[in-house]
C-alpha cells in the first residue's frame, strides 16, 4: 500500500493561517435556541419584558429624557432695592433709604436688608468700666488681671476695679461700651415689609449657543413700572415685595424682622430646546435658609442673623464712631439651570442599555427552567449538548502527524466494498509504511 504524500511544515502553516482568516471573515456563528412550551415560564418572561419596556419608555425616555443631551448655564445676577424707611427713637426722627439699609450697596446676588438695630452713639477710644454683668463684676483690683482680654469682653483690662455701687473691671476700649441685651420689639424698620426688590438675571447655555434673560418676551418698561410678583397672576414679574418673599418662604415678617434670618430666592431655568426658545422661562421659588418659621424659644443659641458696622467721624479733633448692631434679612439668589435638546448619541445609548436589560428575562427564565421546575433534568438535556473530546490534528504545536485518509475502492482491490480508513501517528520526520493500521 502506497503512503500518501505529506505537505511540508511551511505549507501547512500557510494553510492553517489561510483557513483561520477565512473562518474569521467568511463564517458567522449564532447560538442555538430551544423553544419551551411552558405557560408559567412564558408568563414570567413576558411580564419581565413588559416591565423592562415600561422602564425604558416611562423612566428613561419620558421622565429622565434619555433621548436628549444636557447643558448647564453660565449666569449673572444683579439686584436693586427701592423703598424708604422711617424711625422715631427717643424723639429722634430719621429716614432710611436703600443706601442706609442695604449691605453691600453694589447689588450683589447675596445681600442683607436691615430691619432692626441697636445703636451706640458717640463712642471714642479711652478707658471706661465694663458692662454690669456677673462675668465682669469685681470687688477689688485683684479680680481684674491687667492685660487680659476676655473672649466676650469689649477691651483690654487695665487691672483696676472701678464703680460706685456696682463695680466692674476697667478696660481700654471704645467707650461707652455697647449694651446689646435689649432688642427693640417690634422691629424699628417694620416698613421694610413694603420695600421692593428688582432682580435681573441672564443665562447662557454655551453648548447650544442660547442666551436668555428673566426679562422675557412681553416684559417691557411699562409692565415693570406697574407689576409686582405674584405666583398666580404675575409669575414672570421680576419685582418682588419683601413682605411677600418672607411669607412665601414660610416665615412671619414681624418675627424675622426682629432678630433677622436668611431667605433663598431660587431662579430655576429648566428648558427644553426642542421647542422654541421663547418657551424657556424662569420659575421662582423661595426657601427659608436659616431659622425656624415656628421658632418661639428666643433663649436658643444664636437666633436670627446680625452683624455690626461703624460709621467713623471726627469731632473736636478726636475720632469718634457710631456703632450699629444690625439685625436683617439676608437674601441669597441661587440660579439653577439645565437645558435639554435631542441628541442621537444619548438616544442610541439609552436604547442600547434598554435592550441589554431585556437579557434579565432570559436569565430569570433559565434559572426557573434549570433549577425550579420538576422537569429541570429534561430541560437541562435539551438546552446543553454534551460531546466527547476527539483527538485532532495539532502538528504545529506537538510535531505529531495525526490524520485520517479515506482511500477509494480502487486502491483496496475488488474484494473490499467499503473504504479503508488509514490512521497514522508518527513524528513528521519519521514516516514508515510499516506503521499504517487499517480498519474496516
JOZI-V323823 format. One record per run of one state. SS is the DSSP state (A for helix, B for strand, O for the rest). FROM is the first residue (numbers start at 1). LEN is the number of residues. If there is no record, write none. Layout:
SS|FROM|LEN / SS|FROM|LEN
This chain:
O|1|8 / A|9|18 / O|27|12 / A|39|25 / O|64|4 / B|68|4 / O|72|2 / B|74|9 / O|83|2 / B|85|5 / O|90|2 / B|92|5 / O|97|1 / A|98|4 / B|102|2 / O|104|6 / B|110|20 / O|130|4 / A|134|3 / B|137|1 / O|138|3 / A|141|3 / O|144|12 / B|156|7 / O|163|5 / B|168|8 / O|176|14 / A|190|5 / O|195|1 / B|196|10 / O|206|4 / B|210|4 / O|214|7 / A|221|6 / O|227|3 / B|230|1 / O|231|3 / B|234|1 / O|235|4 / B|239|3 / A|242|7 / O|249|4 / A|253|7 / O|260|1 / B|261|12 / O|273|4 / A|277|3 / O|280|3 / B|283|8 / O|291|15 / B|306|10 / O|316|2 / B|318|25 / O|343|1 / A|344|14 / O|358|1 / A|359|14 / O|373|3 / A|376|8 / O|384|11 / A|395|4 / O|399|1 / B|400|8 / O|408|1 / A|409|4 / O|413|7 / B|420|8 / O|428|5 / A|433|3 / O|436|1 / B|437|3 / O|440|1
